[in-house]
């Protein structure tokens, strides 16, 4: 294991061998120093990922925020926008155990979580599946039937897998990064709301700009391949995950986050007019939790020691996008989820 040592706000992390992570940063002053070190580490991650991924700054930021908040991320975009490449690149710079699962219609739950076999001594032995890793890429997650999709439910919430009545712990840290193509509907199985709700972020990837696409073509049509360095270890990630949760939040920011989620509900005292007009269902309590956690991390990566309302607004779209459901009138009027969220902020 490792011990994290911060000598000053300007000193990068130094990692030394130790039996267990021990930190001396029990007061707020030292947490400030740790956040300053976190900013340095975040910038290093961004720079290294940028060797391969051109543009997509918001996408990279949201994926990293979800990782440092112990969350999962769903990447939605048309083919060719480097969704899978982005996840592969992030796994390379994080220095974690990585497994990729290609979701197909014939995939079974045991292909994901593992199965029991009879060994040479005629004893049952559990063989772990690809879910037992730190980073799991669920590629084209909507191409497999609901019974296989459901194999991820326990893992994403409890970080455990139950097989043959026995519970197995997953890796720490553990997060699922899933991809989905929004334009193909044949041969796909929409994710149930309960599973969508387990994703912290639903990130939409857009087409690159002309200059970004030009750079992509230049970088990918030669025999040059960038060398990626491991920027952060598993123990550092766990440390920063705990640090994010320790960041204090003012009461007015907490109230704003919870009120924003309540505005999406039809039966709430805070229901907005746009909610009553265009929404069928609102967001649940996980949205409030993730808004606060996301705001904490968004503030930290920008060098702030406590989030404000602007940080909540910054993470609201990817957190609420997959948790509120439009009614028929909204679809008929061509009102998008994003425009509704903007009116609720």
C-alpha positions in Angstrom: 0.0 0.0 0.0 1.0 3.6 -0.1 1.3 6.7 2.0 0.5 10.1 0.4 2.8 12.9 1.5 2.1 16.6 0.8 4.9 19.1 1.8 3.3 22.3 0.5 0.5 23.4 -1.8 3.0 23.6 -4.7 4.6 20.3 -4.2 3.2 17.4 -6.3 2.3 14.1 -4.7 5.1 11.8 -3.6 4.2 8.2 -3.0 6.2 6.0 -0.5 5.7 2.4 0.4 3.7 1.7 3.6 1.5 -1.1 4.9 -1.6 1.0 4.8 -2.7 4.5 3.8 -2.2 6.8 6.8 -2.8 10.5 6.5 -2.0 13.3 8.9 -4.4 15.7 7.3 -7.1 15.8 10.0 -7.7 19.6 10.0 -9.0 21.8 7.3 -5.6 23.5 6.6 -4.1 20.3 5.5 -7.1 19.4 3.4 -6.5 22.7 1.6 -3.0 21.5 0.8 -4.4 18.1 -0.3 -6.8 19.8 -2.7 -4.0 21.9 -4.1 -2.1 18.6 -4.8 -5.3 17.2 -6.3 -5.5 20.1 -8.8 -1.9 19.3 -9.9 -2.7 15.7 -10.3 -5.9 16.4 -12.3 -4.0 18.7 -14.7 -1.4 16.0 -15.2 -4.2 13.5 -16.0 -5.8 15.9 -18.5 -2.5 16.5 -20.2 -1.7 12.8 -20.6 -5.2 12.0 -21.9 -4.8 14.8 -24.4 -2.0 13.0 -26.1 -4.6 10.6 -27.5 -8.0 12.3 -27.2 -8.4 15.5 -29.2 -11.0 17.9 -27.9 -13.9 16.4 -25.8 -12.7 18.4 -22.8 -16.1 18.4 -21.1 -16.4 14.6 -21.6 -13.0 13.9 -20.1 -13.7 16.2 -17.2 -17.1 14.5 -16.5 -15.5 11.0 -16.6 -12.8 12.0 -14.2 -15.3 13.7 -11.9 -17.4 10.5 -11.8 -14.2 8.5 -11.0 -13.2 10.7 -8.1 -16.8 10.7 -6.8 -17.0 6.8 -6.8 -19.6 7.0 -9.6 -20.2 5.4 -12.9 -20.5 7.1 -16.3 -22.6 6.4 -19.4 -21.1 7.7 -22.6 -23.7 8.3 -25.4 -22.7 9.2 -28.9 -22.8 8.1 -32.6 -20.1 5.7 -33.8 -16.6 7.1 -34.4 -16.5 9.7 -31.6 -13.8 7.8 -29.6 -16.0 6.6 -26.8 -14.2 3.3 -26.4 -10.8 4.9 -27.1 -11.4 7.5 -24.3 -12.1 4.7 -21.8 -9.1 2.8 -22.9 -6.9 5.9 -22.6 -8.2 6.7 -19.2 -7.5 3.2 -18.0 -3.9 3.4 -19.3 -3.1 6.6 -17.4 -4.8 5.5 -14.2 -2.7 2.4 -13.7 -5.6 0.2 -12.7 -6.8 -3.2 -13.7 -9.0 -2.9 -16.8 -11.5 -5.2 -18.5 -13.6 -4.6 -21.6 -16.9 -6.4 -22.1 -18.5 -6.3 -25.5 -22.2 -6.5 -24.9 -24.0 -8.7 -27.5 -27.5 -10.3 -27.7 -26.2 -13.7 -26.8 -24.2 -12.5 -23.7 -25.2 -14.3 -20.5 -24.9 -13.0 -16.9 -22.3 -15.6 -16.1 -20.2 -14.2 -18.9 -19.9 -11.0 -16.9 -19.9 -12.0 -13.2 -18.3 -15.5 -13.6 -19.6 -19.0 -12.9 -18.9 -22.1 -10.8 -17.1 -25.1 -12.3 -16.3 -28.6 -11.0 -12.6 -28.8 -10.6 -10.4 -31.9 -10.8 -11.1 -32.7 -7.1 -14.8 -32.7 -7.8 -15.3 -29.5 -5.8 -17.2 -26.5 -7.0 -14.9 -23.5 -7.8 -15.9 -20.0 -8.7 -14.2 -18.6 -11.7 -14.3 -14.8 -11.6 -15.6 -13.0 -14.7 -14.4 -9.7 -16.3 -16.5 -7.7 -13.9 -13.7 -8.3 -11.3 -11.5 -5.3 -12.2 -11.1 -1.7 -11.2 -12.4 -0.2 -14.5 -15.0 -2.1 -16.5 -15.9 -0.9 -20.0 -19.4 -2.0 -20.8 -19.2 -1.5 -24.6 -22.6 -0.9 -26.3 -24.4 -1.8 -23.1 -27.9 -1.6 -24.7 -27.2 -4.5 -27.1 -27.7 -7.2 -24.5 -31.0 -8.4 -23.0 -32.3 -7.1 -19.7 -31.4 -10.3 -17.7 -27.7 -9.7 -18.7 -27.9 -5.9 -18.1 -29.3 -6.7 -14.6 -26.1 -8.6 -13.8 -24.5 -5.1 -13.3 -27.1 -3.8 -10.8 -25.6 -5.2 -7.6 -22.0 -4.5 -8.7 -22.7 -0.9 -9.5 -24.5 -0.2 -6.2 -22.9 -2.5 -3.6 -19.6 -3.2 -5.3 -20.2 -6.9 -4.7 -21.3 -9.9 -6.7 -23.4 -12.8 -5.4 -22.9 -16.1 -7.0 -24.3 -19.5 -5.7 -25.3 -17.8 -2.5 -21.9 -16.4 -1.8 -20.9 -12.7 -1.9 -17.7 -11.6 -3.5 -16.1 -8.2 -3.1 -15.1 -6.3 -6.2 -12.0 -4.3 -6.6 -11.4 -0.9 -5.0 -11.7 1.5 -6.7 -14.4 0.1 -9.0 -16.4 1.9 -11.6 -18.3 1.1 -14.8 -17.8 3.2 -17.9 -20.5 2.2 -20.4 -21.0 3.3 -24.0 -24.2 3.5 -26.0 -25.2 4.4 -29.6 -28.3 6.6 -29.6 -29.2 6.3 -33.3 -29.6 2.5 -33.7 -32.7 1.0 -32.2 -32.9 -2.4 -34.0 -31.4 -5.2 -31.9 -31.1 -3.0 -28.8 -32.6 -3.2 -25.3 -33.1 0.2 -23.6 -31.7 0.3 -20.1 -34.3 0.1 -17.3 -34.7 3.3 -15.2 -33.3 1.5 -12.1 -30.0 0.8 -14.0 -29.8 4.3 -15.6 -30.2 5.8 -12.1 -27.0 4.0 -11.0 -25.0 6.0 -13.5 -23.8 9.3 -11.9 -23.4 10.9 -15.3 -25.0 10.5 -18.7 -22.6 12.3 -21.0 -23.5 13.1 -24.6 -20.6 13.2 -27.0 -20.9 15.7 -30.0 -19.1 15.8 -33.3 -15.7 17.5 -33.2 -15.1 20.9 -34.6 -13.4 21.2 -38.0 -10.0 21.9 -36.4 -10.3 19.1 -33.9 -11.3 16.6 -36.6 -8.3 17.8 -38.7 -6.0 17.1 -35.8 -7.6 13.7 -35.3 -7.0 12.7 -38.9 -3.4 14.0 -38.7 -2.7 12.0 -35.5 -4.3 8.8 -36.6 -3.2 8.3 -40.2 0.5 7.9 -39.4 2.5 5.1 -37.8 3.1 7.3 -34.7 1.6 6.1 -31.4 1.8 8.2 -28.3 3.4 6.6 -25.2 1.2 7.1 -22.2 2.5 7.3 -18.6 0.8 6.1 -15.5 -0.2 9.2 -13.7 -2.0 8.1 -10.6 -2.2 4.9 -8.5 -5.2 3.1 -7.0 -4.3 4.2 -3.5 -4.1 7.8 -4.6 -7.5 7.6 -6.3 -9.0 6.2 -3.1 -7.4 8.9 -1.1 -8.8 11.6 -3.4 -12.2 10.0 -3.4 -12.2 10.3 0.4 -10.9 13.8 0.2 -13.7 14.9 -2.1 -16.3 13.6 0.5 -14.6 15.6 3.2 -15.0 19.0 1.4 -17.5 21.2 3.4 -20.6 22.4 1.7 -22.6 25.5 2.7 -26.2 25.0 3.7 -27.5 27.3 0.9 -25.7 25.1 -1.7 -27.1 21.9 -0.2 -30.6 23.4 -0.3 -30.2 24.6 -3.9 -29.2 21.1 -5.0 -32.1 19.3 -3.2 -34.5 22.0 -4.3 -33.4 21.6 -8.0 -34.2 17.9 -7.8 -37.5 18.6 -6.1 -38.4 21.0 -9.0 -38.5 18.0 -11.3 -41.2 16.2 -9.4 -44.8 16.6 -10.1 -46.0 16.2 -6.5 -43.4 18.3 -4.9 -44.1 21.7 -3.2 -41.3 23.1 -5.3 -42.6 21.8 -8.7 -41.9 24.2 -11.5 -44.4 25.2 -14.2 -42.2 23.6 -16.8 -42.3 20.4 -14.8 -46.1 20.3 -14.7 -46.3 21.0 -18.4 -43.6 18.8 -19.8 -42.4 16.1 -17.4 -44.0 12.7 -16.6 -41.4 11.6 -13.9 -38.8 13.5 -11.9 -35.4 12.6 -10.4 -34.9 10.5 -7.3 -32.7 11.1 -4.2 -29.6 9.8 -6.0 -29.7 12.9 -8.1 -29.4 15.1 -5.0 -26.5 13.1 -3.7 -24.7 13.2 -7.0 -25.3 16.9 -7.5 -23.6 17.6 -4.1 -20.7 15.2 -4.7 -20.2 16.4 -8.3 -20.2 20.0 -7.2 -17.6 19.2 -4.6 -15.3 17.6 -7.2 -16.0 20.3 -9.7 -15.0 22.9 -7.2 -11.8 21.0 -6.2 -10.5 20.6 -9.8 -10.9 24.4 -10.2 -8.9 25.0 -7.0 -11.8 25.9 -4.8 -12.1 24.6 -1.3 -15.9 24.5 -1.1 -18.5 24.3 -3.8 -21.0 27.1 -4.7 -24.2 27.1 -6.6 -22.4 27.6 -9.9 -20.6 24.2 -9.3 -24.0 22.5 -8.8 -25.2 24.1 -12.1 -22.1 22.9 -13.9 -22.8 19.2 -13.2 -26.6 19.4 -13.3 -27.1 18.5 -17.0 -25.3 15.1 -17.1 -26.7 14.1 -13.7 -30.4 15.0 -14.4 -30.5 14.2 -18.1 -31.2 10.4 -17.7 -33.3 10.8 -14.5 -36.2 12.9 -15.8 -38.7 11.7 -18.3 -40.6 13.9 -20.7 -44.3 13.5 -21.4 -46.0 13.3 -24.8 -46.6 17.1 -24.9 -42.8 17.8 -24.6 -42.0 15.4 -27.4 -44.8 16.9 -29.6 -43.6 20.5 -28.9 -40.0 19.5 -29.5 -38.8 20.5 -26.0 -35.5 18.8 -25.1 -34.4 17.5 -21.8 -31.5 20.0 -21.8 -33.8 23.0 -22.3 -36.0 21.8 -19.4 -33.0 21.5 -17.1 -31.8 24.9 -18.0 -35.2 26.4 -17.1 -35.1 24.6 -13.7 -31.7 25.8 -12.7 
